[in-house]
Structures are given as structure tokens and as C-alpha cells.
Amino acid sequence: MGVISKDKKKITLYYNSENTIGKQTYAYVESADEDILTIDISKTKVTGTQWAEIAHSMNQPVGNLVNQDHPDFKEIYGDKKIDLDEHDWLRVLEKSPSTLAYPVVIKGDQFIPIQNPSDFVKFMDDDSAKIEKPYK
């Protein structure tokens, strides 16, 4: 059992309000006509367990959540791409949340990486298309 609440009637957004894609995604999510929970990782500590659950729910290694081109990452690890184990990637996210590569939207059991804020709109359009509408 995971530690992240999953509700089909609520959208949860993990994002960083200190970067452009985070701010733009937040605006899209706020405009959705659904219950929302926003977690601004620049203000709220996210645990390693939560990061691991997010990554695993998207079928990705934890390292994919880290932007190795971010200045904070480069300051610590230099310009070369590195390969860390899962525990070390989790520590990077815990100690330097600004290195999160992209916001993540959760709705029910779906964990959606938001590479571009318009990805959220596509997700919502696809999600609403799944709901059968009665004929009048």
C-alpha cells in the first residue's frame, strides 16, 4: 500500500512554484473543474518514500525525476551525467527539490508526468473522453 492518497475525484499536483513549467501547470490545474490538492515542493517537504512511489507508479527509475541539467544539480555533481542508485537519487530530491525534472499529476491510479503544461490539458481531455455521456 502506498503513502500517496489516490482519489478518482481529485487531482493532486506535485510541482515547483519556482520554475516556469511548475507555475504554468499549477495555473492549468487550478482552472480544472475538479477537487485539487497542490503540493509545492519548494515549500513542502516530500519524503523519499513519496518520491519512490511517484517514480514507480510511472514505471520510471527515480533518477528520471531529477533534472541533471539544473544549476543546483550541476553545482553539486558537475557537468557530466552521473549514475546513482535509487537511494542516492531520492536523497538528491529530498535535499534539492528544485531539481525535480517536471511536475506530476495524480488522479486515481494514474500518475502523469507533465513535460509541458499542455500535457495536463491533453490528459484531462483523454480522461473526460472515457466517461460515457448519456444520449438525450
C-alpha positions as CSV (number, residue, x, y, z in Angstrom):
1,M,0.0,0.0,0.0
2,G,1.3,3.4,-1.0
3,V,1.5,6.5,1.2
4,I,0.1,8.8,-1.5
5,S,-3.7,9.2,-1.5
6,K,-5.3,8.2,-4.8
7,D,-8.8,9.5,-5.5
8,K,-10.5,9.4,-8.9
9,K,-12.4,12.6,-8.0
10,K,-9.4,14.6,-7.0
11,I,-6.3,15.9,-8.9
12,T,-3.1,16.0,-6.9
13,L,-0.2,18.1,-8.3
14,Y,3.4,17.8,-7.2
15,Y,5.2,20.8,-8.6
16,N,7.8,23.5,-8.0
17,S,6.4,27.1,-7.9
18,E,9.9,28.4,-8.5
19,N,10.1,27.3,-12.1
20,T,8.1,28.2,-15.2
21,I,6.7,24.8,-16.0
22,G,5.6,24.4,-12.4
23,K,3.8,27.8,-12.4
24,Q,2.1,27.2,-15.7
25,T,1.0,23.7,-14.8
26,Y,-0.4,25.0,-11.5
27,A,-2.5,27.5,-13.4
28,Y,-3.9,24.8,-15.7
29,V,-4.7,22.5,-12.7
30,E,-6.3,25.4,-10.7
31,S,-8.6,26.1,-13.7
32,A,-9.8,22.4,-13.7
33,D,-13.4,21.9,-12.6
34,E,-12.4,19.3,-10.0
35,D,-11.2,19.0,-6.4
36,I,-7.5,19.6,-6.3
37,L,-4.6,19.2,-3.9
38,T,-1.4,21.0,-4.8
39,I,2.0,20.2,-3.3
40,D,4.5,22.9,-3.9
41,I,7.8,21.1,-3.3
42,S,9.6,24.4,-2.8
43,K,7.6,24.9,0.4
44,T,6.5,21.3,1.4
45,K,9.0,18.5,2.2
46,V,8.3,15.4,0.2
47,T,9.7,12.2,1.6
48,G,11.8,9.7,-0.2
49,T,9.0,7.2,0.1
50,Q,6.7,9.5,-1.7
51,W,9.2,10.2,-4.5
52,A,9.8,6.4,-4.9
53,E,6.0,5.8,-5.1
54,I,5.7,8.5,-7.7
55,A,8.5,7.1,-9.9
56,H,7.4,3.5,-9.5
57,S,3.8,4.4,-10.3
58,M,5.0,6.0,-13.6
59,N,7.2,2.9,-14.3
60,Q,10.3,5.0,-14.2
61,P,13.5,4.9,-12.2
62,V,13.7,7.6,-9.6
63,G,16.7,9.2,-11.4
64,N,14.3,10.2,-14.2
65,L,12.6,12.6,-11.8
66,V,15.9,14.6,-11.5
67,N,16.9,17.3,-14.0
68,Q,20.6,16.7,-14.2
69,D,20.9,20.0,-16.2
70,H,19.5,22.0,-13.4
71,P,22.1,24.5,-11.9
72,D,21.6,23.2,-8.4
73,F,22.4,19.6,-9.6
74,K,25.4,20.8,-11.6
75,E,26.8,22.7,-8.6
76,I,27.0,19.5,-6.6
77,Y,27.8,16.9,-9.2
78,G,29.4,18.8,-12.1
79,D,28.5,18.8,-15.8
80,K,28.8,15.1,-16.6
81,K,25.8,12.8,-16.5
82,I,26.1,10.5,-13.5
83,D,24.5,7.2,-12.5
84,L,23.4,7.0,-8.9
85,D,21.5,4.2,-7.1
86,E,17.8,4.8,-6.2
87,H,18.6,5.8,-2.6
88,D,21.0,8.5,-3.8
89,W,18.5,9.8,-6.3
90,L,16.0,10.0,-3.5
91,R,18.4,12.0,-1.4
92,V,19.0,14.4,-4.3
93,L,15.2,15.1,-4.5
94,E,14.9,15.4,-0.7
95,K,17.9,17.8,-0.3
96,S,17.4,19.7,-3.6
97,P,13.7,19.6,-4.6
98,S,14.4,22.3,-7.2
99,T,16.0,19.6,-9.3
100,L,12.6,18.0,-10.0
101,A,12.5,17.5,-13.7
102,Y,8.8,18.0,-14.2
103,P,5.5,18.3,-12.3
104,V,3.5,15.2,-11.7
105,V,-0.3,15.0,-11.7
106,I,-2.1,12.2,-9.9
107,K,-5.7,11.3,-10.5
108,G,-6.9,7.9,-9.2
109,D,-4.2,5.4,-10.1
110,Q,-2.9,7.5,-12.9
111,F,0.5,9.2,-12.4
112,I,1.2,11.6,-15.2
113,P,4.5,13.4,-15.9
114,I,3.9,16.9,-17.2
115,Q,6.7,17.7,-19.5
116,N,4.8,20.6,-21.0
117,P,1.8,22.3,-19.3
118,S,-0.4,21.5,-22.3
119,D,0.1,17.8,-21.3
120,F,-2.3,18.4,-18.5
121,V,-5.0,19.6,-20.9
122,K,-4.4,16.5,-23.1
123,F,-4.7,14.3,-20.0
124,M,-7.9,15.9,-18.9
125,D,-9.4,15.7,-22.4
126,D,-8.5,12.0,-22.6
127,D,-9.8,11.4,-19.1
128,S,-13.2,13.1,-19.8
129,A,-13.5,11.1,-23.1
130,K,-13.5,7.9,-21.0
131,I,-16.7,9.0,-19.3
132,E,-19.7,7.8,-21.3
133,K,-22.2,10.6,-21.7
134,P,-25.9,9.6,-21.9
135,Y,-27.8,10.4,-25.1
136,K,-30.5,13.0,-24.8
